[in-house]
Amino acid sequence: MLDASGDDLHALTLITRLSLFAEMERLMISRRTKDALATKKLQGMTLGKPYGTQQNSIYDRDQARIVELLRLGVSARHISSHHLRYGSTSSLNSYIRTRKLRKKSQI
């Protein structure tokens, strides 16, 4: 903890000023970003990624294996914990749902 000596007060003042400037800069960046997005929206540009776009997933490389295991009746929890050994059950369930892998496994 800083005591009341002159050097410590100067250091504390400097730290406080730098913190204030950093916070002001963050606020200005945020304001500029929001203003730019509002301008683009007024110009009629669609913001964000297109609806229905799927991003890459950590499970993509094992998709065929996941479909085969689902075809054999293995649960997503078991696939996640025993076969893949990475990710979580909830993320794997989300991957299976968004990629419609249960339907692929029934074909």
N, C-alpha and C positions, 0 to 999 in steps of 0.2 A: 504494500500500500504506500502511496506517496505521502510524505509528510509536508509540512508547511515551508520548507526551505525554498529559496528563490529559484534554484535550478528545477526543482520538481514542479513548481507553479508554471514555469515557462514551458516545460515539457507537456504538462497537462493542458495548457492553453493551446499549444501547437496541435496536439492530438485531437482536441475538441474541434478546432478549426478545420483540420483535414477531414474529420468525420462529417462535418457539416457540408463541406464542398463535395465530398463523395456522394452524400445523400441528395444534394441538389442536382448533381450530374445524373444520377439514376432517375430522378423525377423528370428532368428535361428529356432524357432518352425515351422514357415512357410516353411523355406528351407528344414528342415528335413522331413516334411510332403510331400512336392512336390517331393523330392528325393525318398521317400519310394513308393509313388504312381507311379512314373516313372519306378522304378525297377519292381514293380508288373506287370505293363503294358508290359515291355520288356519280362517278364517271361510268358506272354500269358494269364494272369488272366484278366477276364472281370471285370471292375470296375463299381460300382453303382448297383442299383437294376435292376432286369430283366425287359425288356420291357413289358409293359402291366400290371405291378403289381399295384394294387390299395391299397392305405393306408386306414386305418380306418377314418371315418368321423363323425363329430358331428351329422350328419343327419341319420346315420345308424339305430339308435333306433326308428326313426319315418318313416322309409322307406315305410312300408305298408300304413301308414296314408297319406304320400305324394302321393303314387300311386293312392290311392282312391280319393284324392282331384283332382288330374290331370284327372282321369277318369270322374269326375263330371264337368270338364271344368274350374276349378279354376286356375287362373294364378299363376305363381311362385311368383310374387310380392305379391299377396294377401296371398298366403300360408305362405310366409316368415313373413309378417308384422302382419297378423291377427290370423293365426292358430298356427304357431310355436313360434313366438315372440323371436327368437334368430337367430343369423347369419345375413347374408346379402342376398339380392336378387341375386347378382352376384355369390356368393358362392353356393347358392341353385341351380341356373341355371347350374353351372358347375357340381354340383353333379348329377343333373337330366340328363345332357348330357353324362357324363362319365359312369353312371350306366345304361344308355339307358332306363330310367323310362317312357319316353313318349310312347315307343313301348309297354312296360308292361301294361301301362294304357289303351291301345287300344285293348288289348286282351279280 
